[in-house]
């Protein structure tokens, strides 16, 4: 999978530039050692949410818009999915 990098806000336009990758976070619904582990990260100022299977990271990720992701989470909380 291709790692996405962004320039640190501490970098200047001169020769002192640093790039950082957005970290992946394990979902609070995932449990250690369980086969149902999910990781997520946000990109573009939280406009996009990327989600992947922790057990199969090499298969890539799903990419959602922030509004779509928020609607999905609301449906999960209401036990609709």
N, C-alpha and C positions, 0 to 999 in steps of 0.2 A: 504494500500500500504506500502511496506517495504521502510523505509527511508535509504538511503545510506550514510554512514559516512566515513570520511577519517581523518587521523592523521594530525593535524596542522603542518605547517612547523616550527612553534615555539617550538614544542615538542622536548624533548631530549630523548635519550634511557634510561634514568634513570626513576625515579618515577614521573616526571613532564610531563605527556602526556595529551594532549587535543585533542578531536575529534570534528570535525565540519561537518555539513551537507551542501551540496550545496544548495543554495537558489533557489527558483523558481522565475521567473520574468514574469510579465504580458506583453504580446506582445504589441508593440506600435500600432498595428492595432485593438486592443480590446478597447471597450469603456465602461465606467462605467455603470452598470445596464443592459447592452445589453446581450442577450442570447448567443451571439457569442464571448465568451471570451476564449483566449488561453494563457496558461502559458508554459514556457520553462526553461530548465536549461542545462548546459553542464557538462560533466563528463569526467574523464580520460584525463585531460589536453586538453579539447575541442575536443577530438576524437569522442565523442558521443553527440548527442543532444536529449534530452527527451522532449516530447511535450504532454500536457494533456489539457482536457476541464476543465476550471475553475469551471463551474457549476456542474460537475460530477467527482470531483477528486477521489472519491472512486472507480471509474471504472478502474483506472490505467493510463498508459501512452503509447505512441508510442516511439520507440527507433530507431534513425537514425544514420548512420555514418556521419561524418562531410562533406564528399564529396557529398553524396546523398542529404543532407540538403541544401548545397550550390547550387546544381543544381535545386532543387525545388524552392528555393527563387529566383533564376535567372528567372525561368519560370514564377513565379508569377509577378515579376517586368515587364516582357515583355507581361503580360496579356495572357499567353498561357494556364493558368489553372484558 
